[in-house]
């Protein structure tokens, strides 16, 4: 099976940030912490006495300050508005306490206070900020949600819930806490929203296959919240089987009610990211990353959808810091959601980004349409789709089947969008927010397709095949051909000498029916009379009487033009310029040496004058004197 390779692309579809955010590396006197809610790295030197530095991708939120060393720090995080700093320390044999420091303009105000957990002898597993001025203590006894009043140096208990947990996972994008109980055989999600704690349906795993903290994370994907679990296969033989990633829905639209199983085919240490609604599974030992798209159509069996990587696993693009190459997939890397990577030894913070063009660098020919479908669901997929189409059209003799299917993928998305727009705008119908969400990151209109793709290939050898494929794809998805596409099709087919195909498409309605298209077909009248007749028939169906009259006059058929004008009704007939009709009739009489048509038109106009004004004479402003003289001369010669 031959492969398709998009020109001028590298074989990488993932990359780290061009410039990492640098911070002081981990050392005996420097501790590094990460706040995944704000995406910030805290470096604490000598317990804070010699300084605390806060770095992140947003330069406006970076700061540094000093604080008193009151013991080893376990966790340190800013509130979402960066006005309160919370610190958890390792206080042996003391009640669980979190300290707070108020900040103004990213500088400490020296206003400090603390809060002790309500449960005696409880161990704080960590804390999170669900919103501004609200903090949740996650303990081995349960969750305590509190409101912080920084000006009063006080905290008020909003809600608490008991649960015996050993560790937790937090998703800041959905305010979801997942607590693990029963030695990792029970996972209990809690939603921290609207100043309350909502207990959701628990996930009960096989007691023989409990999970550990490193194999579980909560993530936001496709407008839903999921629990991702690495399931490492066990077998009777010495070597373990390949690992699977199970995505189990926690909250989201009704369309996401089943588990998605991602087949990695690999064994070892893994980490997971979400990049542009793609699941990225990093595998350390092979130094590769795999991409999974759960929006890809898959067969659901036993309430589970099975997925394989959309492209073969590949390494990320080599990264640099300064003049050095960065060690990729390092054992020092720590991964955070949704797309952060930290190397505390190097002192680097990156975000993982998608390189859309890399998806089409080398794919099996038959899978080109699948890649186009994947790119249609990506935020930055448009340009790569255009590049793929350009290459397919240029080599349509090789890729005509794939080009047809690529057009179908584009039009399937447009059809879904059009249907939703109709439903949204139809009286009595409202969008159902509980159903599977429909996001259209890339929506390619016919105008855009013509402007950015087809126009560039009008002189190409295979433009006739490409345009025909495009028009037929529109028909397969029941999408009417708009003016831009119709004009492009006519131009391409005429230039390609495929006037027979043009007539066939027009006759079957594949090009749609519109005045601009009909006028374009009319322009071919001298080259192809049959096309002109098709245009006339089209105008008749469109009831474009004025355009038909103009066509008949240009075709030297004044009698027929007058007939159509009279059939169009009194408004059209009574407002027709007599000078224009007489001029056309006079030209016909002179060219054919046959005055009959002129006399017939003249008499019809006299009768119209008589009926409208009670007099057969033309008005001075109608400028018909020369034609009256011509009429009188004809009558005197008889």
C-alpha positions in Angstrom: 0.0 0.0 0.0 1.5 3.3 -1.1 1.9 6.2 1.3 0.9 9.8 1.1 3.4 12.4 2.3 2.4 16.1 2.6 5.1 18.2 1.0 7.3 20.4 3.1 6.4 18.7 6.4 8.5 17.1 9.1 7.7 13.8 10.7 6.6 15.3 14.0 3.0 16.0 15.1 3.8 17.1 18.6 6.2 19.7 20.0 7.1 21.4 23.2 6.8 25.2 23.6 9.3 27.0 21.4 10.7 28.7 24.5 10.5 26.9 27.8 9.7 28.9 30.9 12.9 28.7 33.0 13.1 28.5 36.8 15.7 27.6 39.4 16.4 23.9 39.2 15.6 21.5 42.0 18.6 21.3 44.5 19.3 20.5 48.1 18.4 24.1 49.0 15.6 24.7 46.4 12.2 22.9 46.3 10.0 23.0 43.2 6.2 22.9 43.3 3.6 23.2 40.6 0.2 24.7 40.8 -1.8 23.1 38.0 -4.8 25.4 38.5 -2.8 28.5 37.6 -0.1 26.7 35.6 2.7 28.1 37.7 6.0 26.8 39.1 7.0 27.8 42.6 10.7 27.6 43.5 11.2 27.9 47.2 14.8 28.5 48.3 15.8 27.7 51.9 12.2 27.4 53.0 11.4 30.8 51.5 13.9 32.8 53.6 16.1 33.5 50.6 13.2 33.9 48.2 10.2 32.3 46.5 9.8 32.7 42.7 6.6 32.2 40.8 6.9 31.5 37.1 4.4 30.6 34.4 3.6 31.1 30.7 1.7 34.3 31.6 4.4 36.9 32.3 2.0 39.3 34.0 1.4 36.7 36.8 5.0 36.0 37.6 6.5 37.3 40.9 9.0 36.8 43.6 9.0 37.4 47.4 10.4 36.3 50.7 8.7 34.6 53.6 9.6 33.1 57.0 10.8 29.5 57.1 8.2 27.7 59.4 8.9 24.2 58.3 9.0 22.0 55.2 6.5 23.0 52.6 4.3 20.3 51.1 2.1 22.4 48.8 1.9 26.1 47.9 -0.7 27.7 45.5 -2.2 31.1 44.7 -5.9 31.7 44.6 -7.2 32.2 41.0 -7.0 36.0 41.3 -3.5 35.8 42.9 -4.7 37.8 46.0 -4.3 34.9 48.5 -1.4 32.5 48.9 -2.1 29.2 50.6 0.7 27.1 52.1 0.6 23.5 53.5 3.5 22.4 55.7 4.6 19.1 57.1 3.8 19.6 60.8 4.4 16.2 62.6 2.0 15.4 65.4 -0.1 18.5 64.9 -3.6 19.0 63.6 -3.8 19.6 59.8 -3.3 23.3 59.2 -3.1 25.5 56.1 -1.5 29.0 56.3 -2.6 32.0 54.3 -0.9 35.2 53.2 -2.8 38.1 51.6 -1.2 39.7 48.4 -1.7 43.0 46.7 -0.3 43.5 43.2 1.6 40.2 43.4 3.4 41.3 46.6 2.7 40.0 50.1 1.0 42.4 52.5 2.3 40.6 55.6 -1.2 39.8 56.6 -1.1 36.2 57.7 -3.6 33.7 59.2 -4.3 30.0 59.2 -7.1 27.5 59.4 -7.2 24.1 61.0 -9.1 21.2 59.5 -12.4 20.4 61.2 -11.6 16.7 61.6 -9.2 15.8 64.5 -6.3 13.7 63.5 -7.1 14.1 59.8 -4.3 14.2 57.3 -4.6 16.9 54.6 -3.8 15.1 51.3 -3.8 18.5 49.5 -5.9 21.6 48.8 -7.5 23.2 45.7 -9.0 26.5 44.8 -12.4 25.9 43.1 -12.9 29.6 42.6 -11.8 33.0 43.9 -12.0 33.1 47.7 -13.0 29.4 48.0 -10.7 26.7 49.0 -11.2 23.0 49.6 -9.2 20.8 52.0 -8.9 17.3 50.6 -8.2 15.0 53.6 -8.2 11.3 54.4 -11.5 11.9 56.2 -13.3 13.8 53.4 -13.6 17.2 51.8 -14.0 20.5 53.6 -15.1 23.5 51.4 -14.4 26.9 52.9 -14.9 30.6 52.0 -12.0 32.9 52.6 -12.4 36.4 53.9 -8.9 37.9 53.4 -9.8 41.3 54.9 -11.1 39.6 58.1 -8.4 36.9 58.1 -11.1 34.4 58.5 -12.5 31.3 56.8 -16.1 30.1 56.9 -17.2 26.5 56.4 -19.5 26.2 53.4 -19.9 22.5 53.0 -18.2 19.3 54.1 -18.6 15.6 53.2 -17.0 12.5 54.7 -15.1 10.0 52.8 -12.2 7.8 53.7 -9.7 8.4 51.0 -6.0 7.6 50.5 -5.2 10.0 47.6 -6.9 12.2 45.1 -6.8 13.6 41.6 -8.0 17.1 40.7 -9.2 18.7 37.5 -9.2 22.5 37.6 -11.0 22.8 34.3 -14.1 21.1 35.7 -13.6 21.6 39.4 -13.7 17.8 39.9 -12.0 15.9 42.8 -11.6 12.2 42.5 -10.9 10.5 45.9 -9.6 6.9 46.0 -10.9 4.6 48.7 -10.9 0.9 49.5 -7.2 0.6 48.5 -7.8 2.0 45.1 -10.8 -0.3 44.2 -13.3 2.6 44.6 -13.0 6.0 43.0 -15.5 8.6 44.2 -15.9 11.9 42.2 -17.0 15.1 43.8 -18.0 18.3 42.0 -17.0 21.5 43.7 -19.4 24.1 42.2 -21.8 26.8 43.2 -20.2 26.8 46.7 -21.2 23.3 47.4 -20.0 19.7 47.1 -21.9 17.3 44.9 -21.2 13.6 45.2 -21.4 11.9 41.8 -21.8 8.3 40.8 -18.8 6.3 42.1 -16.6 4.1 39.9 -16.2 0.6 41.4 -13.2 -1.4 40.1 -12.4 -5.0 40.5 -11.0 -5.6 44.0 -8.4 -7.8 42.3 -7.3 -4.9 40.1 -7.1 -1.8 42.3 -5.4 1.3 40.9 -2.6 3.4 42.3 -2.3 7.1 42.2 0.2 7.3 39.3 -2.2 5.4 37.0 -5.2 7.7 37.5 -6.0 11.3 36.5 -9.1 13.4 35.9 -9.2 15.3 32.6 -11.4 17.5 30.5 -12.0 16.3 27.0 -14.7 17.1 24.4 -16.7 19.2 26.9 -17.0 16.3 29.3 -15.0 15.2 32.4 -13.3 11.8 32.4 -11.4 9.6 34.7 -8.4 8.2 32.8 -7.0 4.9 34.2 -4.0 3.0 32.9 -4.9 -0.6 33.0 -1.8 -2.8 32.9 -2.6 -6.3 31.7 -1.5 -9.2 33.7 -1.0 -12.7 32.3 0.1 -16.1 33.5 3.4 -15.8 31.6 6.3 -13.8 32.9 5.9 -10.9 30.4 2.9 -8.5 31.0 0.4 -7.7 28.2 0.0 -4.3 26.6 -1.4 -1.4 28.6 -4.8 0.2 27.9 -6.1 3.6 28.8 -9.7 3.5 30.0 -11.6 6.8 29.8 -14.6 6.6 32.1 -17.1 9.4 31.9 -17.8 11.4 35.1 -19.9 14.3 33.8 -20.9 15.5 30.4 -23.6 15.3 27.8 -25.7 12.2 27.3 -23.7 11.3 24.2 -20.7 10.4 26.4 -22.1 7.7 28.6 -19.8 4.8 27.7 -16.2 4.0 28.4 -13.6 4.6 25.7 -10.7 2.1 25.7 -7.4 3.3 24.1 -5.2 0.4 22.8 -1.6 1.4 23.2 0.0 -2.0 22.3 2.9 -1.1 24.6 4.2 -1.9 28.1 5.9 0.3 30.5 5.6 3.8 32.0 3.0 6.1 30.6 1.7 9.7 31.0 -1.3 11.3 29.4 -2.1 14.8 28.1 -5.1 16.5 26.3 -4.1 18.7 23.4 -6.8 20.2 21.2 -9.3 17.5 22.2 -6.8 14.7 21.4 -5.6 12.3 24.0 -1.8 12.1 24.0 -0.3 9.0 25.5 3.4 9.4 26.2 5.5 6.2 26.5 8.9 6.7 28.1 10.8 3.6 27.2 10.1 3.9 23.4 10.3 7.7 23.6 7.1 8.0 21.5 3.7 9.6 21.9 0.4 8.3 20.5 -2.7 10.3 19.5 -6.2 9.1 20.1 -9.4 10.9 18.9 -12.5 9.7 20.8 -14.7 11.7 18.4 -13.7 9.3 15.7 -16.5 6.9 14.8 -16.0 3.5 16.6 -18.1 0.5 17.3 -19.5 0.3 20.8 -19.6 -3.2 22.3 -20.4 -4.0 25.9 -20.8 -0.3 26.6 -17.2 0.4 25.5 -15.7 2.0 22.4 -12.4 0.7 21.3 -9.8 3.1 19.7 -6.4 2.7 18.2 -3.9 5.6 17.5 -5.0 7.8 14.6 -1.3 7.8 13.4 1.6 5.5 14.3 3.4 6.5 17.5 6.2 9.0 17.0 8.6 11.0 19.1 8.0 14.7 19.8 10.0 17.2 17.9 13.4 17.7 19.6 13.4 20.7 21.8 16.2 23.1 22.8 16.9 25.2 25.8 19.6 27.8 25.1 22.2 26.2 22.8 21.5 22.7 24.1 19.3 19.9 22.9 16.8 18.9 25.6 16.7 15.3 26.8 13.4 14.1 25.5 11.1 11.8 27.5 13.4 12.2 30.5 12.9 10.3 33.7 12.9 13.7 35.3 9.8 14.8 33.5 6.6 15.3 35.5 3.3 15.6 33.6 0.4 17.8 34.6 -3.0 18.4 33.0 -4.0 19.5 30.5 -0.6 19.8 28.6 2.2 20.8 31.0 5.6 19.1 31.3 8.1 20.1 34.0 11.7 19.1 34.2 12.8 20.1 37.7 16.4 19.1 37.2 16.7 21.4 34.1 14.4 24.0 35.5 12.1 24.1 32.5 8.3 24.3 32.1 6.8 23.5 28.7 3.4 23.1 27.2 2.8 20.4 24.6 1.3 21.6 21.3 0.0 19.9 18.2 1.6 20.3 14.7 -1.3 19.5 12.4 0.7 19.2 9.3 2.7 16.3 10.9 -0.4 14.2 10.9 -0.2 14.0 7.1 3.6 13.6 6.8 3.4 9.9 6.0 0.1 8.1 6.0 -1.3 5.1 4.2 -3.1 6.3 1.0 -6.4 4.9 2.1 -6.3 6.8 5.4 -6.0 10.3 3.9 -9.8 10.9 4.3 -9.5 9.9 8.0 -6.7 12.4 8.6 -8.9 15.1 6.9 -11.7 14.1 9.3 -9.4 14.4 12.3 -8.1 17.8 11.1 -11.7 19.0 10.8 -12.0 18.5 14.5 -8.9 20.4 15.4 -8.7 24.2 16.1 -5.7 24.8 13.7 -6.6 22.1 11.1 -7.8 24.3 8.3 -4.5 25.2 6.6 -3.3 21.6 6.6 -6.6 20.5 5.1 -6.1 23.0 2.3 -2.5 21.8 1.7 -3.7 18.2 1.5 -6.4 19.1 -1.0 -4.0 21.1 -3.2 -1.7 18.0 -3.4 -4.6 15.6 -4.0 -5.9 17.8 -6.9 -2.5 18.2 -8.4 -2.1 14.4 -8.5 -5.8 13.5 -9.0 -4.8 10.7 -11.4 -3.4 8.9 -8.3 -5.6 10.2 -5.5 -9.1 10.7 -7.1 -10.8 8.2 -4.8 -9.2 9.8 -1.7 -10.1 13.2 -3.0 -13.7 12.2 -3.3 -13.7 10.8 0.2 -12.0 13.9 1.6 -14.7 16.1 0.1 -17.3 13.9 1.7 -15.7 14.3 5.1 -15.8 18.1 4.7 -19.4 18.1 3.5 -20.5 15.7 6.2 -19.4 18.2 8.8 -21.0 21.1 6.9 -24.3 19.1 6.6 -24.4 18.5 10.4 -23.8 22.2 11.0 -26.5 23.2 8.5 -29.0 20.8 10.1 -28.3 22.2 13.5 -28.7 25.8 12.3 -32.1 24.9 10.7 -33.2 23.2 14.0 -32.0 26.2 16.0 -33.8 28.7 13.8 -37.0 26.6 13.5 -40.0 27.9 15.5 -40.8 25.7 18.5 -37.4 23.9 18.6 -34.7 24.6 21.1 -31.2 23.2 21.3 -30.9 20.3 23.7 -27.9 21.1 26.0 -27.9 17.5 27.4 -27.1 15.9 24.1 -23.6 15.3 22.7 -22.1 18.7 22.0 -21.4 19.7 18.4 -18.2 21.7 17.9 -17.1 22.7 14.5 -13.5 24.0 14.8 -13.1 23.8 11.0 -16.1 24.6 8.8 -15.2 24.9 5.1 -17.8 26.8 3.0 -18.2 26.5 -0.8 -16.9 30.1 -1.2 -13.8 29.2 0.9 -13.2 26.0 -1.1 -13.3 27.9 -4.4 -11.2 30.8 -3.2 -8.5 28.9 -1.4 -8.3 25.6 -3.3 -10.1 25.2 -6.6 -9.1 28.6 -8.1 -5.5 27.8 -7.8 -5.9 24.7 -10.1 -8.0 26.1 -12.9 -5.2 25.4 -15.4 -4.3 22.0 -13.9 -4.5 18.8 -16.0 -7.0 17.1 -13.7 -9.2 20.1 -12.8 -12.2 18.6 -14.5 -12.0 15.4 -12.4 -11.5 17.5 -9.2 -14.4 19.8 -9.8 -16.7 17.0 -10.8 -15.8 15.1 -7.6 -16.5 18.2 -5.6 -19.9 18.8 -7.1 -20.9 15.2 -6.8 -19.9 15.2 -3.1 -22.1 18.2 -2.5 -25.0 16.2 -4.1 -24.3 13.1 -2.0 -24.7 15.2 1.2 -27.8 17.0 -0.2 -26.1 20.3 -0.2 -27.1 22.7 -2.9 -24.4 24.1 -5.1 -23.9 27.8 -4.3 -23.1 30.5 -6.8 -19.3 30.4 -6.2 -19.0 26.7 -6.6 -21.3 26.6 -9.6 -19.3 29.3 -11.4 -16.0 27.6 -10.6 -17.4 24.3 -12.0 -18.6 25.9 -15.2 -15.3 27.7 -15.8 -13.3 24.6 -15.0 -15.4 22.3 -17.2 -15.3 24.7 -20.1 -11.6 25.3 -20.0 -11.1 21.5 -19.7 -13.2 21.0 -22.8 -15.8 18.9 -20.9 -18.9 20.7 -22.2 -20.7 17.4 -22.4 -20.1 16.8 -18.7 -21.1 20.3 -18.0 -24.5 19.9 -19.8 -25.0 16.6 -18.0 -24.4 18.0 -14.6 -26.6 21.1 -15.3 -29.4 18.9 -16.7 -29.4 16.7 -13.6 -29.5 19.7 -11.3 -26.0 18.9 -9.8 -24.9 22.5 -10.3 -28.0 23.9 -8.7 -30.1 26.6 -10.2 -29.3 30.3 -9.8 -29.3 33.4 -12.0 -25.5 33.8 -12.0 -25.0 30.2 -13.0 -27.6 30.6 -15.8 -25.9 33.7 -17.0 -22.6 31.9 -17.1 -24.1 29.1 -19.1 -25.5 31.7 -21.5 -22.1 33.1 -22.1 -21.2 29.8 -23.7 -24.1 30.1 -26.2 -21.9 30.6 -29.2 -19.6 27.7 -28.2 -22.3 25.4 -27.1 -25.9 26.1 -28.0 -27.1 23.2 -25.9 -25.6 24.9 -22.8 -27.4 28.1 -23.6 -30.7 26.3 -23.9 -30.1 24.7 -20.5 -29.6 28.2 -19.2 -32.8 29.4 -20.7 -34.7 26.5 -19.2 -33.1 27.2 -15.8 -34.1 30.9 -16.0 -37.7 29.8 -16.8 -37.8 27.5 -13.7 -36.4 30.4 -11.7 -39.1 32.7 -13.2 -36.5 35.2 -14.2 -38.6 36.8 -16.9 -36.5 39.9 -17.2 -33.4 37.9 -17.8 -35.1 35.7 -20.4 -36.3 38.7 -22.3 -32.8 40.1 -22.4 -31.5 36.7 -23.6 -34.1 36.5 -26.4 -33.3 40.0 -27.5 -29.6 39.2 -27.6 -30.4 36.1 -29.6 -32.2 38.2 -32.3 -35.7 36.9 -31.3 -37.7 40.0 -30.6 -41.1 38.4 -31.2 -40.4 35.7 -28.5 -39.1 38.4 -26.2 -42.3 40.4 -26.4 -44.3 37.1 -25.9 -42.4 36.4 -22.7 -42.9 40.0 -21.5 -46.6 39.7 -22.0 -46.7 36.3 -20.2 -44.8 37.8 -17.3 -47.8 40.0 -16.5 -48.9 43.6 -16.8 -46.1 45.0 -14.6 -43.3 43.6 -16.8 -45.1 44.2 -20.1 -46.3 47.7 -19.4 -42.9 48.9 -18.1 -40.8 47.5 -21.0 -39.0 50.2 -22.9 -40.5 50.5 -26.4 -37.3 51.9 -27.8 -35.4 48.7 -26.7 -38.0 46.4 -28.3 -38.2 48.4 -31.5 -34.4 48.6 -31.8 -34.1 44.8 -31.6 -36.9 44.4 -34.1 -35.4 46.9 -36.5 -32.0 45.2 -36.3 -33.6 41.9 -37.1 -35.5 43.4 -40.1 -32.3 44.9 -41.5 -30.1 41.8 -41.0 -32.7 39.4 -42.5 -34.3 41.8 -45.0 -37.6 40.7 -43.4 -39.7 43.4 -41.8 -42.5 41.1 -40.5 -41.1 40.9 -37.0 -40.7 44.7 -36.8 -44.3 45.3 -37.9 -45.6 42.7 -35.4 -43.7 44.3 -32.5 -44.7 47.8 -33.6 -48.4 46.9 -33.7 -48.2 45.2 -30.2 -46.7 48.4 -28.8 -49.3 50.6 -30.4 -52.0 48.5 -29.0 -50.3 48.8 -25.6 -50.3 52.6 -25.9 -53.9 52.6 -26.8 -54.8 50.5 -23.8 -52.7 52.4 -21.4 -53.1 56.0 -22.6 -56.1 56.0 -25.0 -53.7 57.0 -27.9 -51.5 54.9 -30.2 -48.7 57.5 -30.3 -45.4 57.2 -28.4 -44.4 59.8 -25.9 -41.6 62.2 -26.8 -39.5 61.0 -23.9 -39.6 57.4 -25.3 -37.4 58.5 -28.2 -39.1 56.3 -30.8 -39.4 58.9 -33.7 -36.9 57.1 -35.9 -38.8 53.8 -35.6 -42.1 55.5 -36.4 -40.5 56.9 -39.6 -39.2 53.4 -40.4 -42.7 52.0 -39.9 -44.3 54.7 -42.1 -41.7 54.0 -44.9 -42.5 50.2 -44.7 -46.2 50.9 -45.0 -45.8 53.2 -47.9 -43.7 50.6 -49.8 -46.5 48.0 -49.5 
